[in-house]
Protein backbone atom coordinates (compact mmCIF):
# COMPACT_ATOMS: atom_id res chain seq x y z
CA UNK A 1 0.00 0.00 0.00
CA UNK A 2 1.25 3.43 -0.93
CA UNK A 3 2.21 5.95 1.71
CA UNK A 4 2.47 9.65 0.93
CA UNK A 5 5.73 11.27 2.05
CA UNK A 6 5.77 15.05 2.38
CA UNK A 7 8.14 17.48 4.03
CA UNK A 8 6.91 18.81 7.34
CA UNK A 9 6.61 22.40 6.24
CA UNK A 10 3.87 24.98 6.33
CA UNK A 11 3.22 24.36 2.64
CA UNK A 12 2.88 20.64 3.27
CA UNK A 13 0.51 21.35 6.13
CA UNK A 14 -1.72 23.26 3.72
CA UNK A 15 -1.66 20.34 1.33
CA UNK A 16 -2.67 17.90 4.03
CA UNK A 17 -5.50 20.18 5.10
CA UNK A 18 -6.92 19.97 1.60
CA UNK A 19 -7.72 16.30 1.93
CA UNK A 20 -10.12 17.18 4.69
CA UNK A 21 -10.62 20.70 3.53
CA UNK A 22 -13.36 22.82 2.30
CA UNK A 23 -13.22 26.32 1.30
CA UNK A 24 -13.21 29.09 3.88
CA UNK A 25 -16.68 30.30 4.73
CA UNK A 26 -15.87 33.99 4.94
CA UNK A 27 -13.90 36.56 3.04
CA UNK A 28 -11.48 37.45 5.82
CA UNK A 29 -8.84 38.60 3.38
CA UNK A 30 -10.89 41.45 2.01
CA UNK A 31 -11.14 40.16 -1.58
CA UNK A 32 -14.46 39.90 -3.40
CA UNK A 33 -14.77 36.56 -5.17
CA UNK A 34 -18.02 37.61 -6.83
CA UNK A 35 -16.72 40.83 -8.33
CA UNK A 36 -17.72 41.78 -11.89
CA UNK A 37 -15.75 40.48 -14.83
CA UNK A 38 -15.11 36.92 -13.60
CA UNK A 39 -16.37 34.04 -15.68
CA UNK A 40 -19.39 32.01 -14.64
CA UNK A 41 -20.63 28.62 -15.78
CA UNK A 42 -24.06 30.25 -16.20
CA UNK A 43 -26.06 27.52 -14.49
CA UNK A 44 -24.98 26.35 -11.04
CA UNK A 45 -23.84 29.64 -9.56
CA UNK A 46 -20.16 28.72 -9.89
CA UNK A 47 -17.83 31.60 -10.78
CA UNK A 48 -14.09 31.64 -11.32
CA UNK A 49 -13.44 32.37 -7.65
CA UNK A 50 -16.48 31.16 -5.72
CA UNK A 51 -19.16 28.49 -5.66
CA UNK A 52 -22.22 27.72 -3.53
CA UNK A 53 -21.35 26.39 -0.10
CA UNK A 54 -18.73 29.10 0.49
CA UNK A 55 -16.16 27.40 -1.73
CA UNK A 56 -13.48 29.86 -2.82
CA UNK A 57 -10.26 29.99 -4.80
CA UNK A 58 -7.41 32.34 -3.92
CA UNK A 59 -4.31 33.59 -5.68
CA UNK A 60 -4.14 34.33 -9.38
CA UNK A 61 -7.00 36.52 -10.54
CA UNK A 62 -8.95 35.68 -7.37
CA UNK A 63 -6.51 37.48 -5.07
CA UNK A 64 -6.72 37.33 -1.29
CA UNK A 65 -10.19 35.87 -0.82
CA UNK A 66 -9.23 34.19 2.46
CA UNK A 67 -6.54 34.58 5.14
CA UNK A 68 -2.99 33.85 3.98
CA UNK A 69 -2.68 30.82 6.25
CA UNK A 70 -5.84 29.33 4.68
CA UNK A 71 -4.76 29.82 1.05
CA UNK A 72 -3.10 26.80 -0.56
CA UNK A 73 -1.34 29.06 -3.07
CA UNK A 74 0.42 31.07 -0.31
CA UNK A 75 3.78 30.59 1.30
CA UNK A 76 4.03 30.47 5.13
CA UNK A 77 4.53 34.25 5.46
CA UNK A 78 3.62 35.44 1.97
CA UNK A 79 0.46 36.80 0.36
CA UNK A 80 -1.31 34.69 -2.27
CA UNK A 81 1.02 33.90 -5.14
CA UNK A 82 0.27 34.09 -8.88
CA UNK A 83 -0.74 30.43 -8.81
CA UNK A 84 -4.42 29.69 -8.24
CA UNK A 85 -5.37 27.51 -5.28
CA UNK A 86 -8.03 26.60 -2.73
CA UNK A 87 -9.10 28.43 0.38
CA UNK A 88 -8.86 25.71 3.02
CA UNK A 89 -10.85 25.42 6.20
CA UNK A 90 -13.04 22.33 6.49
CA UNK A 91 -13.81 19.30 4.26
CA UNK A 92 -13.79 19.95 0.49
CA UNK A 93 -14.62 16.36 -0.18
CA UNK A 94 -15.51 13.10 1.57
CA UNK A 95 -14.51 13.12 5.24
CA UNK A 96 -11.44 11.10 6.07
CA UNK A 97 -10.26 10.59 2.50
CA UNK A 98 -6.54 11.34 2.24
CA UNK A 99 -6.09 11.40 -1.53
CA UNK A 100 -7.84 10.60 -4.78
CA UNK A 101 -6.76 6.97 -5.14
CA UNK A 102 -10.23 5.78 -4.06
CA UNK A 103 -12.45 8.80 -4.70
CA UNK A 104 -16.09 7.86 -4.00
CA UNK A 105 -19.07 8.34 -6.25
CA UNK A 106 -20.02 11.91 -7.11
CA UNK A 107 -16.58 13.49 -6.55
CA UNK A 108 -13.63 14.45 -8.76
CA UNK A 109 -9.88 14.84 -8.28
CA UNK A 110 -8.08 18.19 -8.01
CA UNK A 111 -4.82 19.68 -6.83
CA UNK A 112 -5.08 22.03 -3.83
CA UNK A 113 -3.01 24.55 -5.79
CA UNK A 114 -1.06 24.95 -9.01
CA UNK A 115 1.97 25.12 -6.69
CA UNK A 116 1.81 21.34 -6.38
CA UNK A 117 1.56 20.56 -10.08
CA UNK A 118 3.88 17.77 -11.22
CA UNK A 119 4.07 15.68 -14.37
CA UNK A 120 1.53 12.88 -14.34
CA UNK A 121 1.12 9.99 -13.72
CA UNK A 122 3.40 10.15 -10.64
CA UNK A 123 2.00 13.57 -9.71
CA UNK A 124 -1.40 11.93 -9.18
CA UNK A 125 -0.31 11.29 -5.58
CA UNK A 126 -0.96 14.98 -4.84
CA UNK A 127 -4.54 15.02 -6.13
CA UNK A 128 -7.32 15.28 -3.56
CA UNK A 129 -10.90 14.03 -3.75
CA UNK A 130 -13.18 17.09 -3.88
CA UNK A 131 -16.64 18.21 -4.86
CA UNK A 132 -17.09 18.88 -8.61
CA UNK A 133 -17.47 22.64 -8.09
CA UNK A 134 -13.74 22.89 -7.33
CA UNK A 135 -12.86 21.56 -10.79
CA UNK A 136 -15.45 23.88 -12.35
CA UNK A 137 -13.79 26.89 -10.71
CA UNK A 138 -10.37 25.79 -11.97
CA UNK A 139 -11.82 25.43 -15.48
CA UNK A 140 -13.18 28.98 -15.35
CA UNK A 141 -9.62 30.12 -14.56
CA UNK A 142 -8.34 28.29 -17.64
CA UNK A 143 -6.77 25.54 -15.49
CA UNK A 144 -8.70 22.40 -16.32
CA UNK A 145 -5.33 20.65 -16.09
CA UNK A 146 -5.51 20.95 -12.29
CA UNK A 147 -8.38 18.44 -12.18
CA UNK A 148 -9.19 14.89 -13.26
CA UNK A 149 -12.31 12.79 -13.03
CA UNK A 150 -12.33 10.02 -10.41
CA UNK A 151 -11.73 7.39 -13.11
CA UNK A 152 -8.46 9.23 -13.89
CA UNK A 153 -9.77 10.55 -17.22
CA UNK A 154 -8.94 14.07 -18.41
CA UNK A 155 -11.15 16.77 -16.92
CA UNK A 156 -13.11 18.46 -19.72
CA UNK A 157 -15.57 20.55 -17.67
CA UNK A 158 -18.36 18.20 -18.74
CA UNK A 159 -20.65 17.55 -15.75
CA UNK A 160 -20.85 14.18 -14.05
CA UNK A 161 -23.77 12.12 -15.33
CA UNK A 162 -26.55 12.07 -12.72
CA UNK A 163 -26.84 9.14 -10.31
CA UNK A 164 -28.65 6.35 -12.18
CA UNK A 165 -32.41 6.10 -11.78
CA UNK A 166 -32.35 2.56 -13.16
CA UNK A 167 -29.57 0.00 -12.95
CA UNK A 168 -28.57 -2.34 -15.80
CA UNK A 169 -27.62 -5.89 -14.86
CA UNK A 170 -24.54 -7.69 -16.14
CA UNK A 171 -23.27 -11.14 -15.06
CA UNK A 172 -20.89 -10.75 -12.12
CA UNK A 173 -20.72 -6.94 -12.34
CA UNK A 174 -21.79 -4.91 -9.31
CA UNK A 175 -22.55 -1.34 -10.28
CA UNK A 176 -23.32 1.13 -7.49
CA UNK A 177 -24.68 4.58 -6.73
CA UNK A 178 -28.23 5.81 -7.20
CA UNK A 179 -30.59 3.00 -8.14
CA UNK A 180 -27.66 0.55 -8.23
CA UNK A 181 -27.26 0.66 -4.43
CA UNK A 182 -24.15 0.45 -2.29
CA UNK A 183 -21.11 -1.79 -1.81
CA UNK A 184 -19.69 -4.10 0.85
CA UNK A 185 -18.28 -2.43 3.99
CA UNK A 186 -14.69 -2.96 2.82
CA UNK A 187 -15.38 -1.47 -0.62
CA UNK A 188 -15.83 1.98 -2.12
CA UNK A 189 -18.21 3.00 -4.91
CA UNK A 190 -16.19 4.90 -7.52
CA UNK A 191 -15.69 5.70 -11.19
CA UNK A 192 -18.68 7.77 -12.34
CA UNK A 193 -17.55 10.28 -14.97
CA UNK A 194 -18.49 11.47 -18.46
CA UNK A 195 -16.76 8.32 -19.78
CA UNK A 196 -18.27 5.97 -17.18
CA UNK A 197 -21.97 6.66 -16.44
CA UNK A 198 -21.96 4.20 -13.51
CA UNK A 199 -19.67 3.68 -10.54
CA UNK A 200 -18.65 0.19 -9.49
CA UNK A 201 -17.52 -1.44 -6.25
CA UNK A 202 -13.77 -1.79 -5.68
CA UNK A 203 -11.65 -2.52 -2.62
CA UNK A 204 -11.45 0.54 -0.37
CA UNK A 205 -7.67 0.33 0.10
CA UNK A 206 -4.67 -0.53 -2.02
CA UNK A 207 -3.47 0.53 -5.44
CA UNK A 208 -1.85 -1.46 -8.21
CA UNK A 209 -0.30 -0.99 -11.64
CA UNK A 210 -2.11 -2.31 -14.71
CA UNK A 211 -1.11 -5.91 -15.28
CA UNK A 212 -0.39 -6.55 -11.59
CA UNK A 213 -1.65 -10.03 -10.60
CA UNK A 214 -3.43 -8.84 -7.46
CA UNK A 215 -3.53 -11.21 -4.51
CA UNK A 216 -5.54 -12.90 -1.77
CA UNK A 217 -6.63 -11.29 1.49
CA UNK A 218 -8.78 -12.99 4.15
CA UNK A 219 -9.62 -15.69 1.62
CA UNK A 220 -10.84 -13.19 -1.00
CA UNK A 221 -9.06 -13.13 -4.38
CA UNK A 222 -8.42 -9.64 -5.78
CA UNK A 223 -7.28 -8.55 -9.21
CA UNK A 224 -5.98 -5.25 -10.55
CA UNK A 225 -8.72 -3.22 -12.23
CA UNK A 226 -7.88 -0.31 -14.52
CA UNK A 227 -10.40 2.22 -15.78
CA UNK A 228 -10.34 2.79 -19.52
CA UNK A 229 -9.56 6.49 -19.93
CA UNK A 230 -8.85 8.84 -22.83
CA UNK A 231 -5.48 8.44 -24.54
CA UNK A 232 -3.83 11.34 -22.71
CA UNK A 233 -4.89 10.10 -19.27
CA UNK A 234 -4.52 6.35 -19.79
CA UNK A 235 -0.93 6.26 -18.42
CA UNK A 236 -2.26 7.76 -15.17
CA UNK A 237 -5.13 5.27 -15.06
CA UNK A 238 -2.64 2.44 -15.70
CA UNK A 239 -0.28 3.61 -12.94
CA UNK A 240 -3.02 4.23 -10.38
CA UNK A 241 -5.26 1.20 -10.82
CA UNK A 242 -7.36 -0.27 -8.01
CA UNK A 243 -8.10 -3.71 -6.60
CA UNK A 244 -11.44 -5.44 -7.09
CA UNK A 245 -12.77 -8.87 -6.22
CA UNK A 246 -11.79 -11.28 -8.96
CA UNK A 247 -15.33 -11.88 -10.22
CA UNK A 248 -16.02 -8.14 -10.29
CA UNK A 249 -12.77 -7.35 -12.09
CA UNK A 250 -13.28 -9.96 -14.79
CA UNK A 251 -16.90 -8.89 -15.29
CA UNK A 252 -15.88 -5.22 -15.54
CA UNK A 253 -13.44 -6.05 -18.34
CA UNK A 254 -16.35 -7.56 -20.30
CA UNK A 255 -19.36 -5.46 -19.43
CA UNK A 256 -18.55 -2.21 -17.60
CA UNK A 257 -20.09 0.71 -19.54
CA UNK A 258 -17.19 2.91 -20.61
CA UNK A 259 -14.65 0.12 -20.37
CA UNK A 260 -12.12 -1.35 -17.94
CA UNK A 261 -9.16 -3.71 -17.96
CA UNK A 262 -8.50 -6.60 -15.59
CA UNK A 263 -5.02 -8.02 -15.28
CA UNK A 264 -3.15 -10.02 -15.83
WONOR-V681940 format. One record per pair of residues at least 4 apart in sequence whose ideal C-beta (glycine too) atoms are under 6 Angstrom apart, sorted by the first residue. I is the first residue (numbers start at 1). J is the second residue. Records with the same first field share a line. If there is no record, write none. Layout:
I = J, J
This chain:
1 = 206
2 = 207
4 = 125
6 = 12
7 = 12
10 = 76
14 = 72
15 = 112
17 = 21, 88
18 = 88, 112, 128
19 = 98, 128
20 = 91
21 = 88, 92
22 = 90, 91, 92
23 = 54, 55, 56, 87
24 = 66, 70, 87, 89
25 = 54
27 = 65
28 = 67
29 = 64, 65, 66, 67
31 = 63, 64, 65
33 = 49, 50, 56, 65
34 = 50
38 = 47, 48, 49
39 = 48, 140
40 = 47
41 = 46, 136
45 = 52
46 = 51, 133, 136
48 = 140, 141
49 = 57, 62
50 = 56
51 = 55, 133, 137
55 = 133
56 = 65, 66, 87
57 = 62, 84, 137
58 = 62, 65, 66, 71, 73, 80, 85, 87
59 = 73, 80, 81, 83, 84, 85
60 = 84
64 = 80
65 = 87
66 = 70, 71, 87
68 = 74
70 = 87, 88, 89
71 = 80, 87
72 = 85, 86, 88, 112, 113
73 = 80, 81, 83, 85, 113, 115
74 = 78, 80
83 = 113, 114, 115
84 = 114, 141, 143
85 = 113
86 = 112
91 = 95
92 = 130
93 = 107, 129, 130
94 = 104, 129
97 = 129
100 = 109, 127, 128, 129
101 = 207
102 = 188, 204
103 = 107, 109, 129, 150, 190
104 = 188, 189, 190
105 = 177, 189, 192, 199
107 = 129, 150
108 = 132, 135, 147, 149, 150
109 = 127, 148
110 = 130, 134, 135, 146, 147
111 = 116, 126, 127, 146
116 = 126
118 = 123
119 = 123
120 = 124, 236
121 = 235, 236, 239
124 = 236, 240
130 = 134
132 = 160
135 = 147, 155
138 = 143, 146, 147
139 = 144, 157
144 = 155, 157
147 = 155
148 = 152, 155
149 = 153, 155, 193
150 = 190
151 = 191, 193, 196, 227
152 = 227, 229, 233, 236, 237
153 = 193, 195, 229, 230, 233
154 = 230, 232, 233
158 = 194
160 = 192
161 = 197
163 = 177, 178
164 = 178, 179, 180, 198
165 = 179
166 = 179
167 = 175, 179, 180
170 = 255
172 = 247, 251
173 = 251, 252, 255
174 = 201, 248
175 = 180, 198, 200
176 = 180, 182, 183, 189, 199, 201
177 = 189, 199
183 = 187, 189, 201
186 = 204
187 = 201, 204
188 = 204
189 = 199, 201
190 = 199
191 = 196, 199, 200
192 = 199
195 = 258
196 = 258
197 = 257
198 = 257
202 = 242, 244
203 = 243
206 = 243
207 = 240
208 = 212, 224, 241, 243
209 = 239
210 = 226, 238, 241, 263
211 = 263, 264
212 = 224
213 = 264
214 = 222, 223, 224
215 = 222
216 = 221
221 = 246
222 = 243
223 = 246, 249, 262
224 = 241, 263
225 = 242, 244, 249, 252, 260, 262
226 = 237, 238, 241, 261
227 = 237, 260
228 = 259, 260
229 = 233, 234, 237
233 = 237
244 = 248, 249
249 = 262
250 = 262
251 = 255
252 = 256, 260
253 = 260, 261, 262
256 = 260
